Amino acid sequence: SCDIVTGRTDLPLPITSPQDGSNSIFTNTRTCWGAAQDLLAKMKEIAANDLGGSPDDYDVSNERVHQIADESVGYSFAEVAQRAMELGGKYTGEAELPEDLAEWTQIAVSRLAGSGFMGVYHDPAHSGNPPGFTVTALEIELDTETGKIEIKDIVSVGECGTVMHPQGLKNQLVGGVVWGVGLSMLERHLYDPQNGLPASTGYWQSKVPTYLDTPVKVQTGWVDLPDPENPVGARGIGEPTQGAVCAALNAAISDALGGHIFNAAPVTTDMIINHLAGTSEEWTPLAQNNFRG
């Protein structure tokens, strides 16, 4: 069997680097692929040393490493793993580690050394972009008496390389829309400008979106073009949608009010009412935690 294990102190393994910035599928597939390639090369090397020929004479299929010319000559995965344990050294992480291996990975390998047939890999620098991109278009209705906004139509399209799981991608796009609605119109964090104490200390003062705040239907789509910097062609898409939604909503609100008015998030109903009434805001930029353009 093959186990992929992240940071677990009970094994013991050190904590791994965080998966954030919508980079999980990009970085995980690159590193898993690289470690598998290292393991594959070692399997071919062991078979060639034991059974003759060079590693290039061998391939893998049906859970075996075997000669290309004669598939009966070879080892099962279990057999080659057993030989690796007998040989030790680089095959079990006890010697000849890559010089550029990250410090955390070195610690992990040292703690697992000798416990199994091991593939070890350091991901080199690349020119790719781990997160994907999104574009969002929407239409709103704005009530000039109450400042209430209703999203009538919204479309969000992702460009995140090869689509690995269509339903999962759709869910992430829709989730990003909900996230963007909250960022754009609801989740305001206010601070006392004199002493810096937060005034928004719960969901009552800084509301998160609910079904009543978000569109009934979100149209989604994707490009599905492989990323050449990733072995499976995929990139992350967890967060980009919220930024596109936030920008589109701010632009739509400003357009409904007749000009380029709001360049910060969130834009709440009181801000809209104050603008329509010609009343200046009571808060200053430093008194509100927001995203300013």
KADA-V826655 format. One line per field, one symbol per residue. psi: psi as a letter, one per 30 degrees, with the letter a starting at -180 (. if undefined). burial: b if it has 9 or more other ideal C-beta (glycine too) atoms within 8 Angstrom, else e. A space follows every 10 residues. Layout:
psi = ???
burial = ???
This chain:
psi = lkkjkajjff ekklklllja ghgeeeeeee eeeeeeeeee eeeeeeeeee flaleffllk lhhlklkefj ffjakleeee eeeeeeebbf fggflhlkeg kleeeeeeee ffkfflkkkk kkjlklglje lallkkklkl kkjfefgkkk jekkkkkkjh akjejeeeee eeeeeeeeee eeeefeikjk kjfeggkkfj gafefiklka efflkekkkl llehkkkfgk fgglllgefe eeeeeeeeee eeeeefggaj ekglkljlee eeeeeefgkl kflleffkjl jk.
burial = eeeeeeeeee eebbeeeeee ebbbbbbbbb bbbbbbbbbb bbbbbbbbee beeebebbeb eeebbbbeee beebbebeeb bebbbebbeb bbbeeebeee beebbbbbbe bbbeeebbbb bbeeeeebeb bbebebebeb ebbeeebebe beebbbbbbb bbbeeeeebb ebbbbbbbbb bbbbbbbbbb bbeeeeeeeb eeeebbbebe eebbbeebeb ebeeebbeeb ebbbbbbebb bbbbbbbbbb ebbbeebeee eeebbbbbbe bbbbbbeeee eeeeeebbeb eee
